[in-house]
Amino acid sequence: MNLKSTIIKQPTVPGENGIIYPSANVMLDLNQLKKVYPTPKGDYVVLEDLNLKIMKEEFVTIIGHSGCGKTTMLSMIAGLNEISGGSISVLGNRIKGPGPDRGVIFQSPSLMPWMTALQNVLLGVNQVFPDATKAQRNDIAKYYLQKVGLEDAFHKKAADLSQGMQQRVGIARAFAIKPKVLLLDEPFGMLDSLTRGELQDILIEIWNKEKITAVMITHDVDEAIFLADRVVMMTSGPKAKIGDVLNIEFERPRTRKSVLEHDDYYKYRKHLIDFLEH
Ligand SMILES: Nc1ncnc2c1ncn2[C@@H]1O[C@H](COP(=O)(O)OP(=O)(O)OP(=O)(O)O)[C@@H](O)[C@H]1O
């Protein structure tokens, strides 16, 4: 038997920065993405020719100047904002709107204030797992609430929770629907630095365990480096696109101390700050 002829080459696709990816590993594919907002002064092209491939189980952070179109891009991936041109695919399937394969965590978790933490998480779980028993759905919601450290607050009303605790519920709610992709729009932007650090650790711990793909917008360069496998830099708008991509090679699990003490840390930091300043 001619061994050579039996080897089937894994199909590959060209990605940004000329990297070639095995197509089977691509979770999220943004292809020639375009977004136009109609305004009284005429069309405003926020994004154009935006190409980005994100791999299965990858954690990608997105940075860029305020107003460049980060939230626009993320909300399009979530299916909450219409696509003006190009396409977005999850595992090769073009998205047509929101779906349980994509969970979203916003800066403000927008919980139902009159409902308990558990009821808020159950809202999504009940929708996504209608065939599970009530007990099974409760178990899922409680599991994730406990993972974010809210085991003593299942029955507390959302309105009575601190901002940090509300965001913990937001994280539990997003993971509990077991999405393939987690989309995070500055989820810790409104929190004090101690709570922020705690929630970063919780996020990474669950992400690592669930092996899902995460895409997170942040304005914080240190957060971008600490969390990511790759930091994606967007150019300033109008017609924003991917300007640069930085691979973060630190081993996981990471601690803040090990990252800060690593020789490459300041090299990465300088790269990102140079991009933002030019
Ligand atoms: N519905 C809309 N109609 C018209 N223009 C919009 C609309 N939504 C956003 N924009 C404009 O599109 C641009 C991109 O906004 P977007 O919120 O996506 O940016 P961003 O990078 O997330 O900003 P920030 O970092 O400040 O959150 C901005 O100039 C904004 O004013």
The ligand as a MOL file (V3000), in Angstrom:
LIG
                    3D

  0  0  0     0  0            999 V3000
M  V30 BEGIN CTAB
M  V30 COUNTS 31 33 0 0 0
M  V30 BEGIN ATOM
M  V30 1 N -27.0630 52.5190 16.5100 0
M  V30 2 C -26.0960 53.3470 16.0880 0
M  V30 3 N -26.3380 54.2700 15.1490 0
M  V30 4 C -25.3660 55.1030 14.7120 0
M  V30 5 N -24.0960 55.0550 15.1560 0
M  V30 6 C -23.7920 54.1420 16.0880 0
M  V30 7 C -24.7720 53.2430 16.6090 0
M  V30 8 N -24.1670 52.4490 17.5360 0
M  V30 9 C -22.8800 52.8280 17.5840 0
M  V30 10 N -22.6580 53.8500 16.7280 0
M  V30 11 C -21.3720 54.5200 16.4770 0
M  V30 12 O -20.4820 53.5240 15.9630 0
M  V30 13 C -19.1690 53.7270 16.4670 0
M  V30 14 C -18.7040 52.4540 17.1570 0
M  V30 15 O -19.4290 52.2560 18.3690 0
M  V30 16 P -19.1040 51.0640 19.3470 0
M  V30 17 O -19.9610 51.2210 20.5550 0
M  V30 18 O -19.1870 49.8000 18.6180 0
M  V30 19 O -17.5720 51.3650 19.7110 0
M  V30 20 P -16.6510 50.7790 20.8690 0
M  V30 21 O -15.3180 50.5780 20.2700 0
M  V30 22 O -17.3010 49.6170 21.5080 0
M  V30 23 O -16.6210 52.0000 21.8980 0
M  V30 24 P -16.2900 52.0050 23.4800 0
M  V30 25 O -14.8890 51.4940 23.6080 0
M  V30 26 O -16.3850 53.4480 23.8470 0
M  V30 27 O -17.3010 51.1450 24.1510 0
M  V30 28 C -19.2410 54.9390 17.3890 0
M  V30 29 O -18.8300 56.0680 16.6520 0
M  V30 30 C -20.6990 55.0240 17.7500 0
M  V30 31 O -21.0720 56.3540 18.0080 0
M  V30 END ATOM
M  V30 BEGIN BOND
M  V30 1 1 1 2
M  V30 2 1 2 3
M  V30 3 2 2 7
M  V30 4 2 3 4
M  V30 5 1 4 5
M  V30 6 2 5 6
M  V30 7 1 6 7
M  V30 8 1 6 10
M  V30 9 1 7 8
M  V30 10 2 8 9
M  V30 11 1 9 10
M  V30 12 1 10 11
M  V30 13 1 11 12
M  V30 14 1 11 30
M  V30 15 1 12 13
M  V30 16 1 13 14
M  V30 17 1 13 28
M  V30 18 1 14 15
M  V30 19 1 15 16
M  V30 20 2 16 17
M  V30 21 1 16 18
M  V30 22 1 16 19
M  V30 23 1 19 20
M  V30 24 2 20 21
M  V30 25 1 20 22
M  V30 26 1 20 23
M  V30 27 1 23 24
M  V30 28 2 24 25
M  V30 29 1 24 26
M  V30 30 1 24 27
M  V30 31 1 28 29
M  V30 32 1 28 30
M  V30 33 1 30 31
M  V30 END BOND
M  V30 END CTAB
M  END
